[in-house]
């Protein structure tokens, strides 16, 4: 049994029905908790915290609570999401999808705990969500900037028609050019966002080259 599960990437622990002793562990579980982790199985199960996304009552806080409160041994299979705080030099958090599988071991009730590490997937998902929020904020801000810029440009154009002083016209020209540059930048940002969303519409036009 040990040889079969030894090199499986998921961390596997088989404990007795009363959670008093470890019956089998593989290399991934030993790497996760360390060789001394199995002196007190109940204490180790308390280091894994149930995540809110699991369909578990809010009062259940740890994997040990989950097992004891739902009395799953030896009834049926359950799944839940876990967070584990690994005490290392970087004090990292790890996230797992856990499967709890009741089984018979030497004619006695036992429980297999299989942990699939989803830390990297959660990190990627978090970055994707943050990137999506950034795009929405950028598009909203760009739209909001374009309205007052068009207002400034309109006022400058009206003033250019009414003012004769060369020096003031020069200043207005600077304002107009700067406004046009800003509007061009805002439009480019909006176009870039449309490209990212695959919604940019191309309009064929004739040009003189």
N, C-alpha and C positions, 0 to 999 in steps of 0.2 A: 504493500500500500504506500509506503514511504517513497519507494523508487518511482512509482507512477506519477505522483504529484510533485516530486522534488523540484523539477525545473520549469513547472508551469508558471507563467508570469504573474498570474493572480495570486494574492496572498491567501493561503488556506490554513485554517485552524479547525481541528475537530476536538470538541470537548465532551466530557461526560454529561449525562442528562442533568445532574445536579450542579453542573458548572464547577466542580471541585478540582478537576485535573485535566491536563492536556493529553489527548490521546494520539494526536498526530499534527505535525506542522511541516510546512515546506520551507524552502530557502527564502522565498519572497517574504513570508511572514516573519521569519527570524531576522531578516535584514531590516524589516520595518520596526520591530519592537526590541530587537537585541536578544542575545542568548539568555539573559536573566529575566526575560519578560514573563516567563511561565511559572515563576515561583508562586504568584498569586493571580490566577486567571481572572477572578472577579474584578480585581483592581485594574487590570489591563483593559477589560471591557468597558470600564468607566471612563477611559481616556478617549473613547470614540463618541462624538456627540451627534445626535440625530439632527438633520437639517429640516427646516420648515417645509420644504417641498415634499417631504415624505407624508404619506397619508397616515400620520401617527398623531395620537392625542397630544396636545400642547404640553401636558404635564410630564410627558416622557422626555427625559433629557439625554440619557446616555444609552449606549447599546445594551448595557446590562439591564437598565430599566425596561427597555423594549422587550428583551427576552423574558424577563420575569413577569411584567405586567400583562403581556399578551399570552403568556403560558403556552408558547408554541411547541414545546417539547412534549410528546412527539407527534403533534397534530398535523401541521401542514407547512408548506414553504411560504416564506415572507421575503419581501425586498424593502430596502430603505436606503436613503442617502446619508452619508456620514461625513463628519469633519474630524480630522485628527491633528492635534498640535504636537509636532515632533520637536523634542527638545534637542536642538543642535546649535552649532555656533551661529547659525542664521535664524534660528527659532521659526522654522517654516511651518505653514499649514498645509495639510494634504487632504484631498477630498476623495471619497470612495463611493461606489455603488456596491451595496452589500446584499448578498443572498444568504439567507439562513435556511439550511436544509436539514430537517430532522431525519435521522437514520438509525439503524440498528448496528451496534458495534459489540461483538462478542456477546450476543444475546441480551444486550443492555441498550436502553435508550441513549442516544447521543445527538450531538448537533454539529453540523459542518458549517463554518462561517467562511464565505468566499468573498474577498474584497478586490474589486476592480478599480484601479487608480484612475480617476477622471480629472486629476488636478490640471493637467495640460489642456484638456478640452474646456474646462471652466475658464481658464485664463484666456484662451482664444475667444471664447464666447463673450467674455467681459470686454475684451478689446474691440470685438465687432460691434457690441452694443454702444461702447463709448464712441467709436468711429461714426456710427449711425447718428447718435445725438449731436456730434460735432457738425455733421453735414446739415442737419436740420437747423441748428442754431446759426450756422454760417449763411444758409439760404434766407432765413428770417431776417437776420441783421442786414444782409445785402439788399433785400427788398425795402427794408425800412430806411436805408441810407439813400436809395435812389430817389425817393419822393422829395426829401428836402433839397437834395442836390439839383434836381430839375427846377425846384422853386427858385433857388439861388441863381441858376443859369438864366431863367426867364426874367428875373429882376435886372440882372446885369445887361441883358440884351435891350431891355426897355430904356435903361439909363444911357446906354451907348447912343441911342437915337436922340436923346434930349440934351446931352452934355456936349459942349463944344471945346472945352478946355483940353488941350493936347495931353497935359500931364495926367489929368483925371481919366482921360480915355485910355492912356497907357496902363494905369492901375486897373481899370475895368477889363482891359484885354488880358492882363495877368490873371484876374479872377475868373474870367471866362475860360481861359486855357486850362487853369487848374481844375475848374469844375468839370470840364470835358474829360480831363485825364482821370479824375475820380470816377466819373460815370462809366468810362471805359473799363476801369479796373473792376468796378462793381459788376458790370455786365459779364466780364471775363470770369469772375468768381461764380456767377449764376450759371454760365455756360459750362464751367468745369463741374459744377454740382449736377447739372443735367447729364453730362457725359458719364459721371460715376453712377447715376441712376439709370443709365441707358435710355434716356428720354429726349436726347438732343435731336432736334429736327433740322436736317440739312436743306437749304434752299439754293438751288442752282442759280447762278447769276453770271452774266457776261461781263468780262473785265478786259481792259486794254493792257496788253503786255508789250 
